[in-house]
Amino acid sequence: MSESNGAASEAAPPASDAVARAPAAAAAAVASEEVKPAAAAGSRLWGRLSALWSRIYFPLHCWWVILNVWMWNWMSAIAPRGSPAQPADKQARKKSVIARKLVHVGDEFALGVGDWVTLAGASGLLHYVVLQHPQLLSPWTSQIEAARGATSDDWVPGMPLFEAAFHAERGTHATDADIVMITVGANDTCPPSRTADNILSMCVELRSRAPNRVVVVNIPPIPAIVLERGDESAVKRRVLERNEAIRERLLHRASLEWQRQAAGPREGGGGGGAAAPAELEQLERGTLRFGVDLHKLFERQPDAFNCQGLFLKPRAYREAARLLQPRLAMAQRMVEVDSIKALIDG
């Protein structure tokens, strides 16, 4: 009996130790409760500093991009080149094969907002696309005609932005573009079908002013600030519908153009017919084509955006340019082949 009592007395901690530990535990609990408000205050302070930095940095960044794009366009304008419209003189036609031009039009994603821009350098996709490669015969220049906050309504033919770039008399040096790349629609609040109609009207008008011109249309991205709102967001659903409308409308138009060409006179006097399924791959030869679907590329990459989730980061532009490169190279070769054919036929 005495042994069991002794064991119990050894196993139970002294009452004095328990009393001594109680203040320490209470002090630790009080300290942890004090840390939580301090951490929350630190988090709020960091958020406010980040928002302040964005408010200061973002306008300066936009102006820096616009300034460098202006200098880049000026350097492109003074570069010697020919005109895509074939002159009557043979020597002039030969010179017209020497140099070609690609123009990117649209909104801030065409302008390259969010990209890291050096002095007098291109921004956005044209910063990372390689226009000169061994397969091409002509040197290529590039130009950016874009406006921050622009919508597809602003780029409809007849509107100031479109006419300032492509009007035959009042337009800038973009009027002689051999390839026009379009990235617009991310700022639209109009119905999706209207966005698609606006872009299609741009394509048709650009083609009518220069029949051999190639028009490349990129599907605009959805900013991460919209993606984070979830699948139930009405804004996101509307943007998805808009992108699908652009894709379907332009695919239908490209298919009709190719089928019209395929239905023309053929050797042997036989009439044309509808395009065979196996021949649909020749749509790649069309002068209306897709560039890159920026929405699908960055739909699951919210970290590809900066400036509070609104604009693409430099690495995102680089990745999009990598996917765009082979499609632009094909369009460039088409322009050069058409130019050589026109030179031979003339």
Sequence and secondary structure as in RCSB ss.txt:
>XXXX:A:sequence
MSESNGAASEAAPPASDAVARAPAAAAAAVASEEVKPAAAAGSRLWGRLSALWSRIYFPLHCWWVILNVWMWNWM
SAIAPRGSPAQPADKQARKKSVIARKLVHVGDEFALGVGDWVTLAGASGLLHYVVLQHPQLLSPWTSQIEAARGA
TSDDWVPGMPLFEAAFHAERGTHATDADIVMITVGANDTCPPSRTADNILSMCVELRSRAPNRVVVVNIPPIPAI
VLERGDESAVKRRVLERNEAIRERLLHRASLEWQRQAAGPREGGGGGGAAAPAELEQLERGTLRFGVDLHKLFER
QPDAFNCQGLFLKPRAYREAARLLQPRLAMAQRMVEVDSIKALIDG
>XXXX:A:secstr
 HHHHHHHHHHS  HHHHHHHHHHHHHHHHHHHHHHHHHHHHHHHHHHHHHHHHHHHHHHHHHHHHHHHHHHHHH
HHHS    SS  SSHHHHHHHTT EEEEEEESHHHHTTTS   TT   THHHH     TT SS EEEEEEE TT 
 GGGGSTTSHHHHHHH TTT  GGGG SEEEEE  TT  S HHHHHHHHHHHHHHHHHHSTT EEEEEE    HH
HHTT TT HHHHHHHHHHHHHHHHHHHHHHHHHHHHHTS  TTS       GGGGGGGGGSSEEEEEEHHHHHTT
 GGGEETTTTEE HHHHHHHHHHHHHHHHHHHHHHHHHHHHHHHH 
